[in-house]
Amino acid sequence: MDIIRGQIEKIEKFVEARLDSLTWQHTRGIRPIAKKLAGLERADKSIVDVAVLFHDLGKVKGDDGHAARSAEATRRYLEKENFSRRFIEEIVYCVSVHDLPWQNQANLLTTPEAKVLFDADMIQQLSKFGVIRHIMYFQRDIANNFAAGLIKARDALFKAYNLIITENGRQLAEPGYKFVKDFFKDLL
């Protein structure tokens, strides 16, 4: 389904107003990766783009359970805006399953769009921004034991790389993975 620019801009404003700055920057960083990967995987770019925008909306109430909260908020918004039932269901599905590979359930991502959303999310973590975000996330561990905390951050980033589902995603992630390995090699 094609979505018009005005609809995307309205969604962007809605989501940006609800996310903290760090999560909004993460979401913005995923979009170009997702668009490129959607083309390579022959996924519906409109579904992927809207799913990217909504995927972390539930994080306003914390990480645990955020995918389900994000999916609920996505459904409410898209229904209120009168999008087609099929479009809504595709996006809600992508958003609701986007963290399942972290729970060893990657096999439950069955559409190209869901796989693209997940892989783009992981690829974005393998960037300078992603490293900063992980260091912030593990800041207490780093403060208590510098090396051990950095190892936790590094290992989480390595796991993100190892969870990538598509071959195209893995290829797109290679430069970022090399950057992460080199970055932590210099620190540890």
N, C-alpha and C positions, 0 to 999 in steps of 0.2 A: 504494500500500500504506500502510495506517496502521501507525504504529509507536507502541508504548505509551510513556508518560512514563518509566517505569522503565528502559526500554531506552535512551532518549535520555540520561537522567542517567548511566547507566553509560558510554556513549560519551563524554559530556562529561568525566567523571573520567579516563577512559583517555587522551584526547587532551590535556587540560590538564596531566596529569602528565608528558607527553613534550615539550611545547612550551616555549620560553622565554616569559617574560612578555609581551614585545612581540608575538610572533606569536600568542599566545593572545588578547590584547586585540584584535588585528586580526581574528581568527576570530570572536570575540564580536561585534565591530562589524558584520560582514557579515550575521549571522543575521537581524536585523530587516529589513534591506534585501532580502535574498533571499526572506524570507517574503512581503513585500509584492509584490515583482516576480513571484514564482511565481504568486500569485493573478491578477495582471494578464495573465500569459502562459499561464495555464491549465496550468501545470506541476505535477507531483506534488510537493506540499510536503514529504512525508516523505523522498523521494529527495533533494530539494534540501537539506533541513536536515542530513541525515546527510552528504551530499557536502561541504557547507560545513565541517562539523566536521573532516573528514578531509583537506581539500584541501591543506593546507600541512604535514601531518605529516612529510613527507620533508625539510623544511627543517632539521631537526635536524642534518643532514649537509651543509648548504649549499644555496644557491639552484640551482646548476646540476644539472639532472636531478631536481629535487625532485618534479615531478609523477609521474614513473614510480615513485620510491621511495614517495611517498604512496599511489599506487594499489596497490602491492604490500602495504603495511602494512594498507591498508583491506581488501583481499581476505582477508588472513590473519585479521584481527580478525572480520570478518563471517562468514566460514566457521566459525571457532571458536565463534561465538555462534549458529550454525545458522539464519541468515537464509535466505530463499528464494534460489534460484539467480538468478531474474530480478531480484530486488531488489539482490543483490550486483553483478550485471553492470551494471545501470543506474548504480549509485553509482561503481563502479570506472571505468566509461567517463567519467563527468563529471569525476572527479578526474584521470584520466590525460590528458585533453585541455584542462584548464582554463588552461594557459599557451600553447596553440598560437597564439592571435591575436598574441601578442608576437613570434611567428616568422612572421608574415604567412600564417597558415594557419587563419584564422577559419572558412573554408568547411568545415573538418573537424568543427566543432561542429554536430551534426545533430539533437540532441534539444532540446526546450524547456528541460529541466532543465540541460543542459550550458551553454546560452546564459545562463540565469538565474544559474548559479554564476559564470560569467565576468563578466557585467555587474555583479553585486552586488560582486564583488571589486574591479572598477574604480571603481564608485560610492563604495565605502568609502574609497578612496584620496583622493577629492575632499572630504575633511573636515579638521577641525583635526588630528585624530589622524593622518590620512594625510600632511598637510604635515609634521608632526613626524617621522614615520617616514621620509619622503624626505630631510629635512634630516639626520637621523641617518645614513642610507645614504650620502649624499654629503658627509659631514663632512670627509673628507680633502680633497676638491676645494674645499670652502668654506674650509678652513684655508689652503690654498695660494693661492687666488685667490677672495676672497669673492664678487664679482659673477659670475664664471664658474661657480663651484660652485653658486650659487643658480639660475643659468640652467639648469644641468643638472637640478637638482631640479624646477624649474618645467616644463621641457620633458618630463620623464618623466611628470609629472602631466597635462600637456596631451595626451600620447600616450595615457595611460590613458582620458581622455575620448573621444578620437578613435577608440579601438578598440571602444567600446561597440557591441554588435551590435543589440540590439532598440530599437525606437522608444520603448517604455515605459521601458526603461533609460535612454535618452538624456533623456527628460523628467524622470525621477527624479534624474538627475545634474545638471540645470541649476543648481539653487541652489549645489551644491558647486563646480561649475565656475566660477560667478561669484565665489564666495568665494576660490578659488585665484587667479583672475586679479587680483582686487583686492588680495589679500595680497601677491603678488609685485610688483604695480605700485607699491605703497607702499614696497617694499624696494629696487627696482632703478631 
